[in-house]
Amino acid sequence: MRQTRSFTTSLARSLSAGVIATALLAMPLTTAAEGIQGEPRVWGTQVRGFAQDSFDDTNGLSVAAIPLDGPGIEQFINADTIMSPGSIMKLLTTYAALEILGPNYRWTTHFYTDGDFQGDTLKGNLYVHFGGDPKLTIERLWVVMREIRAMGVSRIDGDIVLDGRVFALPEGLPRFNDNGNNPHRPFLVEPSPVLLNMNLLHLQVRADERGTQAWATPSLASVSIDNRITATREGPCPSRRQFNWKPVFDNQGNVTLTVEGELPIGCRTTTYVSLLPHGQYSGEIIQSLWQELGGTITGGWREGVTPADSRLVTSTTSPDLVTMIRDINKWSSNVMARQLLITIGAENRHVADNDDRVSGIRAIYDWLEGKGINTKGMVIDNGSGLSRHARMTARQLSSILTNAWSSPYRSDLMTSMPLTAMDGTMARRLRDLDMEGMGRIKTGSLQDVRSVAGFTRDDNNTTWAVVGIINHAPAWKGQSVLDKVLYSLHANPPTGTALSQADIQ
């Protein structure tokens, strides 16, 4: 899920170690001395206090914390309230994939032809039979094109044909109604059977003594840049937010990006956008790479069906699922998570099924119910959490995490999650608090939603499964509240006496 950078930056400044530590130390915890000096404040009461202080309300906070391998008392605060979870939904999708598909699952993209090799010419079409790979990159595609060139082929006398029949999606996919003003942002990329390179363009402008040069990677025939940035004398490099890339589309499927501003010599500005339909983007990339490698083609690209009697030319296979879910959870890739849910559906499609997204949701519900996990009120929707409809309770997700702790694939799931204060979406959170690497926490962020979920260790070296969800309008203070919950669980875990027990709801 996206983590709004301006929000993250401002929060990183405000949540210095002193601010958090001072705030937490000022809030009494359950100790013997506390019991002598005054009324004890239980851990659950303290956590409710975090929400009350920030939102003047505790109903929008839901927390579950369960000790897994040491002393501690389970904590549940509004834990059965159905909430919008945000990106922590990805933990369900990726854990389910590990057990349903297996950690060694891979996606293969095949390249076929219906023609013959004659000298340096392939007399026929080159069919790209996509396998639904969530991360088929331009680098892997380059290797394939280079391999075909190494076979002695320099000319394709035919078309490049994209075959995306791997998924059954007859009615398309439900779209996310984003509240922003830029429909081309990377986190909004839709899944597709012909997904290639995340459907993204990397746009860059660099200033030097010659002026400014602008380019897009990959270089596509239908994309051009109207560079109006001027070079200025050397100085501090401006933020990329100071440059607004404005796309203009024509009725021929072409797009021109206009960018204006000033850029000091030696500086570079860069951004990622998704502008083209999946088929057009993928077809143009393959054709462009072939031509960059010195190949020629008499036709163009199109979408179609691979003939049954076609011959295999070559193929490319993805890294294993364990590697894939690391990208999904560390960096909260929406399109990869959504592609993964559809893959689960495609692999568990019943004879009467015609929608792999729906089949994937059913497969996960069946898997959960087989484990005895209550799914009442749960709505998976698209598997990424980028949804206004997804729903889950903190207790449900804590039950899933507790189950994962006993799974043979526990380590695979855990290593896919961001390390507190070290990497992924947790890199800038809880820093300078002796929590570096002490937790593996997935984060979530939507309008009026902030969330965390995963595993964290306390000062007694006990690992806890923890889930924290905030649904409140607005929720921009939610990250601070959830960071306090994580720090409190680490530094002052609810152990010892019943006075530490939160209200169970």
C-alpha positions as CSV (number, residue, x, y, z in Angstrom):
1,M,0.0,0.0,0.0
2,R,1.3,3.4,-0.7
3,Q,2.9,5.3,2.2
4,T,2.4,9.0,1.4
5,R,6.0,10.3,1.4
6,S,5.2,13.8,2.7
7,F,3.3,12.1,5.6
8,T,6.2,9.7,6.3
9,T,8.8,12.5,6.2
10,S,6.9,14.8,8.6
11,L,6.2,11.9,10.9
12,A,9.9,10.8,10.9
13,R,10.8,14.3,12.1
14,S,8.1,14.4,14.8
15,L,8.7,10.9,16.1
16,S,12.2,11.3,17.3
17,A,13.5,8.9,19.9
18,G,13.1,11.5,22.6
19,V,9.5,12.3,21.7
20,I,8.4,8.7,21.8
21,A,10.4,7.6,24.8
22,T,9.4,10.7,26.8
23,A,5.7,10.2,26.0
24,L,5.8,6.5,26.9
25,L,7.8,7.0,30.1
26,A,5.3,9.6,31.2
27,M,2.6,7.0,31.0
28,P,2.7,4.7,34.1
29,L,3.0,1.0,33.4
30,T,1.9,-2.0,35.6
31,T,4.6,-2.5,38.2
32,A,4.7,-3.3,41.9
33,A,5.8,0.2,42.7
34,E,2.9,1.5,40.7
35,G,0.5,-0.5,42.7
36,I,1.8,1.0,45.9
37,Q,1.8,4.6,44.7
38,G,-1.6,4.6,43.0
39,E,-4.1,2.9,40.8
40,P,-2.3,0.5,38.3
41,R,-2.7,1.3,34.6
42,V,-3.0,-1.9,32.7
43,W,-1.3,-2.3,29.3
44,G,-4.7,-2.3,27.5
45,T,-5.7,0.9,29.3
46,Q,-2.4,2.5,28.3
47,V,-3.0,1.6,24.7
48,R,-6.5,3.0,24.7
49,G,-4.9,6.1,26.1
50,F,-2.8,6.4,23.0
51,A,-5.9,6.5,20.9
52,Q,-7.8,8.8,23.3
53,D,-5.0,11.3,23.3
54,S,-4.6,11.4,19.5
55,F,-8.2,11.0,18.4
56,D,-10.3,11.8,21.5
57,D,-11.8,8.4,20.7
58,T,-10.9,4.7,21.3
59,N,-13.5,3.0,19.2
60,G,-11.4,3.4,16.0
61,L,-8.5,1.4,17.4
62,S,-8.4,-2.3,17.2
63,V,-5.5,-4.3,18.7
64,A,-4.6,-8.0,19.3
65,A,-1.3,-9.1,20.8
66,I,-0.5,-12.8,21.6
67,P,2.7,-14.2,23.1
68,L,4.0,-17.1,21.1
69,D,7.1,-18.5,22.9
70,G,7.4,-16.9,26.3
71,P,5.7,-15.2,29.2
72,G,2.9,-12.8,28.4
73,I,-0.9,-12.3,28.6
74,E,-3.0,-12.1,25.5
75,Q,-4.4,-8.6,24.8
76,F,-7.5,-7.8,22.8
77,I,-8.9,-4.3,22.4
78,N,-11.9,-3.9,20.1
79,A,-10.5,-7.0,18.5
80,D,-13.8,-8.3,17.1
81,T,-14.7,-5.0,15.4
82,I,-14.7,-5.4,11.6
83,M,-12.2,-3.0,10.2
84,S,-10.7,-1.8,6.9
85,P,-7.2,-3.4,7.2
86,G,-5.2,-1.7,4.4
87,S,-2.1,-3.4,3.2
88,I,-1.8,-5.8,6.1
89,M,-4.3,-7.9,4.1
90,K,-1.2,-8.9,2.0
91,L,-0.1,-11.1,5.0
92,L,-3.1,-13.3,4.5
93,T,-2.6,-13.5,0.7
94,T,1.1,-14.3,0.9
95,Y,0.8,-16.8,3.7
96,A,-2.1,-18.6,1.9
97,A,0.0,-18.7,-1.2
98,L,2.9,-20.3,0.6
99,E,0.7,-23.1,1.8
100,I,-1.7,-23.4,-1.2
101,L,0.9,-23.0,-4.0
102,G,4.0,-24.0,-2.1
103,P,7.2,-22.0,-1.5
104,N,8.9,-23.3,-4.7
105,Y,6.0,-22.2,-7.0
106,R,7.2,-20.4,-10.1
107,W,5.7,-18.7,-13.2
108,T,6.9,-19.5,-16.7
109,T,6.5,-17.4,-19.8
110,H,6.9,-19.5,-23.0
111,F,7.9,-18.2,-26.5
112,Y,6.5,-20.2,-29.4
113,T,6.5,-19.9,-33.2
114,D,4.2,-21.2,-35.9
115,G,6.9,-20.8,-38.6
116,D,10.2,-22.1,-39.7
117,F,13.8,-20.9,-39.3
118,Q,15.3,-20.1,-42.6
119,G,18.9,-18.7,-42.4
120,D,18.8,-15.7,-40.1
121,T,15.0,-15.3,-40.5
122,L,12.1,-16.7,-38.5
123,K,9.4,-17.1,-41.1
124,G,6.3,-16.8,-38.9
125,N,5.0,-15.2,-35.8
126,L,6.6,-15.2,-32.4
127,Y,4.0,-16.0,-29.7
128,V,4.5,-14.9,-26.1
129,H,2.4,-17.2,-23.9
130,F,2.3,-15.4,-20.6
131,G,2.2,-17.3,-17.4
132,G,0.8,-14.6,-15.1
133,D,4.3,-13.8,-13.7
134,P,3.9,-11.0,-11.1
135,K,7.5,-9.8,-11.8
136,L,8.4,-10.4,-15.4
137,T,11.0,-7.7,-15.7
138,I,12.6,-6.0,-18.7
139,E,16.0,-7.5,-17.7
140,R,14.6,-11.1,-17.9
141,L,12.9,-10.2,-21.2
142,W,16.2,-8.8,-22.6
143,V,17.9,-12.2,-21.8
144,V,15.2,-14.0,-23.8
145,M,15.5,-11.6,-26.8
146,R,19.3,-12.0,-26.6
147,E,19.0,-15.7,-26.6
148,I,16.8,-15.7,-29.7
149,R,19.4,-13.5,-31.4
150,A,22.1,-15.9,-30.3
151,M,20.2,-18.6,-32.1
152,G,21.2,-16.9,-35.3
153,V,17.9,-15.1,-35.8
154,S,18.0,-11.4,-36.8
155,R,14.7,-11.0,-38.6
156,I,11.1,-12.0,-37.7
157,D,8.9,-12.2,-40.8
158,G,5.6,-12.0,-38.9
159,D,4.1,-10.5,-35.7
160,I,4.8,-10.6,-32.0
161,V,1.6,-12.1,-30.6
162,L,0.6,-11.8,-26.9
163,D,-1.3,-14.7,-25.5
164,G,-2.9,-13.9,-22.1
165,R,-5.2,-16.9,-21.7
166,V,-3.5,-18.0,-18.4
167,F,-6.2,-16.1,-16.4
168,A,-10.0,-16.2,-16.7
169,L,-11.3,-12.7,-16.0
170,P,-14.3,-12.3,-18.2
171,E,-15.7,-9.3,-16.4
172,G,-12.4,-7.6,-15.7
173,L,-11.4,-6.5,-12.2
174,P,-13.1,-4.2,-9.7
175,R,-11.3,-0.9,-9.8
176,F,-10.0,1.0,-6.8
177,N,-11.6,4.4,-6.5
178,D,-8.5,6.5,-5.5
179,N,-9.1,9.9,-3.9
180,G,-5.9,11.4,-5.4
181,N,-5.6,13.3,-8.7
182,N,-3.1,11.1,-10.5
183,P,-4.4,7.9,-11.9
184,H,-1.0,7.0,-13.3
185,R,0.8,6.4,-10.0
186,P,2.6,3.0,-9.6
187,F,0.5,1.7,-6.7
188,L,-2.6,1.9,-8.9
189,V,-1.3,-0.5,-11.6
190,E,-3.9,-3.2,-12.3
191,P,-3.0,-6.9,-12.5
192,S,-3.1,-8.5,-16.0
193,P,-2.3,-11.8,-17.6
194,V,0.2,-10.0,-19.8
195,L,1.8,-8.0,-17.0
196,L,5.3,-7.0,-17.9
197,N,7.8,-4.8,-15.9
198,M,5.0,-3.7,-13.6
199,N,3.6,-1.7,-16.6
200,L,5.8,1.2,-15.5
201,L,7.8,3.9,-17.2
202,H,10.8,5.3,-15.5
203,L,11.1,9.0,-16.5
204,Q,14.3,10.9,-15.9
205,V,15.8,14.3,-16.6
206,R,19.5,15.2,-16.0
207,A,21.2,18.6,-16.2
208,D,24.8,19.1,-17.3
209,E,26.8,21.7,-19.2
210,R,24.9,20.9,-22.4
211,G,21.6,21.7,-20.9
212,T,19.0,19.0,-19.9
213,Q,18.4,15.5,-21.4
214,A,15.2,13.6,-20.8
215,W,14.4,10.0,-21.4
216,A,12.1,7.1,-20.6
217,T,13.0,3.6,-19.7
218,P,11.9,1.4,-21.4
219,S,11.9,3.4,-24.6
220,L,8.5,2.9,-26.3
221,A,7.4,4.0,-29.7
222,S,4.2,5.6,-28.5
223,V,5.7,7.7,-25.6
224,S,7.6,11.0,-26.1
225,I,8.8,13.6,-23.7
226,D,8.4,17.4,-24.2
227,N,11.3,18.5,-22.0
228,R,11.0,22.1,-20.9
229,I,13.3,21.9,-17.9
230,T,16.2,24.4,-18.1
231,A,19.6,23.9,-16.6
232,T,20.8,26.4,-14.0
233,R,24.1,26.8,-12.2
234,E,25.2,24.2,-9.7
235,G,23.3,24.2,-6.4
236,P,21.1,22.0,-4.1
237,C,19.1,19.4,-6.0
238,P,15.3,20.1,-5.8
239,S,12.8,17.6,-4.7
240,R,11.1,15.6,-7.5
241,R,7.8,16.9,-6.2
242,Q,8.7,20.2,-7.7
243,F,8.3,18.7,-11.2
244,N,4.9,17.9,-12.6
245,W,4.8,15.5,-15.5
246,K,1.7,16.1,-17.5
247,P,0.6,13.4,-20.0
248,V,-1.4,14.3,-23.1
249,F,-3.0,11.4,-25.0
250,D,-4.0,11.4,-28.6
251,N,-6.6,9.2,-30.4
252,Q,-3.9,7.0,-31.9
253,G,-2.7,5.6,-28.6
254,N,0.3,7.9,-28.3
255,V,1.2,10.0,-25.2
256,T,3.4,13.0,-24.8
257,L,4.7,14.0,-21.3
258,T,5.4,17.6,-20.7
259,V,7.7,18.6,-17.8
260,E,8.8,22.1,-16.8
261,G,11.1,23.7,-14.2
262,E,14.7,24.4,-13.4
263,L,17.4,21.8,-12.6
264,P,20.9,22.7,-11.3
265,I,23.8,21.2,-13.3
266,G,24.7,17.8,-11.9
267,C,21.2,17.1,-10.6
268,R,18.6,14.6,-11.8
269,T,14.9,14.3,-11.3
270,T,13.0,11.1,-11.7
271,T,9.6,9.5,-11.4
272,Y,7.6,6.3,-12.2
273,V,4.3,6.3,-14.0
274,S,1.9,3.9,-15.7
275,L,0.4,5.3,-18.8
276,L,-0.4,2.6,-21.4
277,P,-2.8,-0.4,-21.5
278,H,-1.1,-3.6,-20.5
279,G,-1.2,-5.1,-24.0
280,Q,0.2,-2.0,-25.7
281,Y,2.9,-1.6,-23.1
282,S,4.1,-5.2,-23.2
283,G,3.9,-5.5,-27.0
284,E,5.9,-2.3,-27.5
285,I,8.6,-3.4,-25.0
286,I,9.2,-6.7,-26.7
287,Q,9.4,-5.0,-30.1
288,S,11.6,-2.3,-28.8
289,L,14.1,-4.7,-27.1
290,W,14.2,-6.8,-30.3
291,Q,15.1,-3.8,-32.3
292,E,17.7,-2.5,-29.8
293,L,19.5,-5.9,-30.1
294,G,19.7,-5.4,-33.8
295,G,16.7,-7.4,-34.8
296,T,14.1,-6.5,-37.4
297,I,10.5,-7.4,-37.7
298,T,8.2,-7.1,-40.7
299,G,5.0,-6.9,-38.7
300,G,4.0,-5.4,-35.4
301,W,2.5,-6.6,-32.1
302,R,-1.0,-7.9,-31.4
303,E,-3.0,-10.0,-29.0
304,G,-4.0,-13.5,-30.0
305,V,-4.0,-17.2,-29.3
306,T,-1.0,-19.5,-29.6
307,P,-1.8,-22.3,-32.2
308,A,-1.9,-25.8,-30.8
309,D,0.8,-27.0,-33.3
310,S,3.2,-24.2,-32.5
311,R,6.8,-25.0,-31.5
312,L,8.6,-23.9,-28.4
313,V,11.5,-21.5,-29.0
314,T,12.5,-20.6,-25.5
315,S,11.1,-19.7,-22.1
316,T,11.8,-17.7,-18.9
317,T,11.0,-18.8,-15.4
318,S,10.4,-16.5,-12.4
319,P,12.2,-16.7,-9.1
320,D,10.4,-18.9,-6.5
321,L,7.4,-17.7,-4.5
322,V,9.5,-17.1,-1.4
323,T,11.4,-14.5,-3.4
324,M,8.2,-13.0,-4.8
325,I,6.5,-12.5,-1.5
326,R,9.5,-10.6,-0.2
327,D,8.8,-7.9,-2.7
328,I,5.1,-8.0,-2.0
329,N,5.5,-7.5,1.8
330,K,8.7,-5.5,2.1
331,W,7.6,-2.9,-0.4
332,S,3.8,-3.5,-0.3
333,S,3.4,-4.2,-4.0
334,N,-0.3,-4.0,-4.8
335,V,-0.1,-5.3,-8.3
336,M,2.0,-8.3,-7.3
337,A,-0.3,-9.2,-4.4
338,R,-3.4,-8.9,-6.7
339,Q,-1.6,-11.0,-9.4
340,L,-0.8,-13.6,-6.7
341,L,-4.5,-13.9,-5.6
342,I,-5.5,-14.5,-9.3
343,T,-2.8,-17.1,-9.6
344,I,-4.2,-19.0,-6.6
345,G,-7.6,-18.9,-8.4
346,A,-6.2,-20.1,-11.7
347,E,-4.5,-23.0,-9.9
348,N,-7.6,-23.9,-8.0
349,R,-10.3,-23.2,-10.7
350,H,-13.3,-25.5,-10.6
351,V,-14.9,-26.7,-13.8
352,A,-17.8,-24.2,-13.6
353,D,-15.6,-21.3,-12.6
354,N,-15.1,-18.4,-15.0
355,D,-13.4,-15.7,-12.7
356,D,-10.0,-16.5,-11.2
357,R,-10.2,-13.7,-8.7
358,V,-13.3,-15.2,-7.3
359,S,-11.8,-18.7,-7.4
360,G,-8.7,-17.4,-5.5
361,I,-10.9,-15.8,-2.8
362,R,-12.8,-19.1,-2.4
363,A,-9.6,-21.1,-2.2
364,I,-8.3,-18.9,0.6
365,Y,-11.6,-19.1,2.5
366,D,-11.6,-22.9,2.2
367,W,-8.0,-22.9,3.4
368,L,-8.8,-20.7,6.4
369,E,-11.8,-22.7,7.4
370,G,-9.8,-25.9,7.2
371,K,-7.6,-24.4,9.9
372,G,-10.5,-23.5,12.0
373,I,-10.1,-19.8,11.6
374,N,-13.3,-17.8,11.8
375,T,-13.9,-15.9,8.5
376,K,-17.2,-14.2,9.5
377,G,-17.3,-10.7,8.2
378,M,-14.0,-11.1,6.4
379,V,-13.9,-9.6,2.8
380,I,-10.7,-10.3,0.8
381,D,-11.8,-8.4,-2.3
382,N,-8.5,-8.3,-4.3
383,G,-5.8,-9.6,-1.8
384,S,-3.8,-6.5,-1.6
385,G,-5.7,-4.3,0.8
386,L,-6.0,-1.6,-1.8
387,S,-9.7,-1.6,-1.5
388,R,-12.6,0.3,0.0
389,H,-14.4,-3.0,0.6
390,A,-11.8,-5.3,2.2
391,R,-12.6,-6.1,5.9
392,M,-11.0,-8.1,8.7
393,T,-10.9,-8.1,12.5
394,A,-7.7,-7.8,14.5
395,R,-8.5,-11.1,16.1
396,Q,-8.9,-12.9,12.7
397,L,-5.5,-11.7,11.5
398,S,-3.8,-12.5,14.9
399,S,-5.3,-16.0,14.6
400,I,-3.7,-16.2,11.1
401,L,-0.4,-15.1,12.4
402,T,-0.5,-17.5,15.3
403,N,-1.2,-20.3,12.8
404,A,1.7,-19.1,10.7
405,W,4.0,-19.4,13.7
406,S,3.4,-23.1,13.6
407,S,3.7,-23.5,9.9
408,P,6.7,-25.1,8.2
409,Y,6.8,-21.9,6.1
410,R,7.0,-19.6,9.1
411,S,10.5,-18.4,8.3
412,D,9.6,-17.8,4.6
413,L,6.7,-15.5,5.6
414,M,8.7,-13.7,8.3
415,T,11.7,-12.9,6.2
416,S,9.3,-11.3,3.6
417,M,8.2,-8.7,6.1
418,P,9.9,-5.4,6.8
419,L,12.4,-5.2,9.7
420,T,11.6,-2.5,12.2
421,A,13.8,0.6,11.8
422,M,15.8,-1.2,9.1
423,D,14.1,-1.8,5.8
424,G,11.0,-1.8,3.6
425,T,8.1,0.3,4.8
426,M,9.4,0.2,8.4
427,A,12.9,1.6,7.5
428,R,12.1,5.1,9.0
429,R,9.9,4.0,11.9
430,L,10.9,3.3,15.5
431,R,14.5,4.3,14.9
432,D,16.9,5.1,17.8
433,L,14.8,3.1,20.2
434,D,16.8,-0.1,20.3
435,M,14.2,-1.8,18.2
436,E,16.3,-2.2,15.0
437,G,15.4,-5.6,13.7
438,M,13.3,-6.5,16.7
439,G,10.1,-6.8,14.8
440,R,8.9,-8.0,11.4
441,I,6.0,-5.7,10.7
442,K,3.8,-5.2,7.7
443,T,2.3,-1.8,7.4
444,G,-0.9,-0.4,5.8
445,S,-2.1,3.0,4.8
446,L,-5.3,4.2,3.1
447,Q,-7.5,7.2,3.5
448,D,-8.8,7.0,7.1
449,V,-6.8,3.7,7.7
450,R,-3.5,3.0,9.3
451,S,-2.4,-0.5,10.3
452,V,0.5,-2.8,11.4
453,A,0.7,-6.5,11.7
454,G,3.4,-9.1,12.2
455,F,5.8,-10.4,14.8
456,T,7.8,-8.5,17.4
457,R,10.1,-9.4,20.3
458,D,9.9,-7.8,23.7
459,D,12.7,-7.2,26.2
460,N,12.2,-10.6,27.6
461,N,13.0,-12.1,24.2
462,T,9.4,-13.3,23.8
463,T,7.9,-13.1,20.3
464,W,4.4,-11.7,20.0
465,A,1.9,-11.8,17.1
466,V,0.6,-8.3,17.0
467,V,-2.1,-6.6,14.9
468,G,-3.1,-2.9,15.2
469,I,-5.7,-1.2,13.0
470,I,-7.0,2.3,13.1
471,N,-10.1,3.4,11.2
472,H,-10.6,7.0,11.9
473,A,-11.3,10.2,9.9
474,P,-8.7,11.5,9.6
475,A,-6.1,8.8,10.4
476,W,-2.9,10.7,9.8
477,K,-2.0,10.5,13.5
478,G,-2.5,6.7,13.4
479,Q,1.0,5.9,12.5
480,S,2.3,7.6,15.7
481,V,-0.3,5.7,17.8
482,L,0.6,2.3,16.3
483,D,4.3,3.0,16.7
484,K,3.6,3.6,20.4
485,V,1.7,0.3,20.6
486,L,4.7,-1.5,19.1
487,Y,7.2,0.2,21.4
488,S,5.1,-0.4,24.5
489,L,4.8,-4.1,23.6
490,H,8.5,-4.3,23.2
491,A,9.6,-2.3,26.3
492,N,6.8,-3.0,28.7
493,P,5.0,-6.1,27.6
494,P,1.9,-7.3,29.5
495,T,3.3,-10.1,31.7
496,G,3.1,-11.1,35.2
497,T,-0.3,-10.6,36.8
498,A,-3.9,-10.3,35.8
499,L,-3.6,-6.6,36.2
500,S,-1.9,-6.6,32.8
501,Q,-5.0,-8.1,31.1
502,A,-6.8,-5.9,28.7
503,D,-10.6,-6.0,28.3
504,I,-11.4,-8.9,26.0
505,Q,-13.9,-7.8,23.3
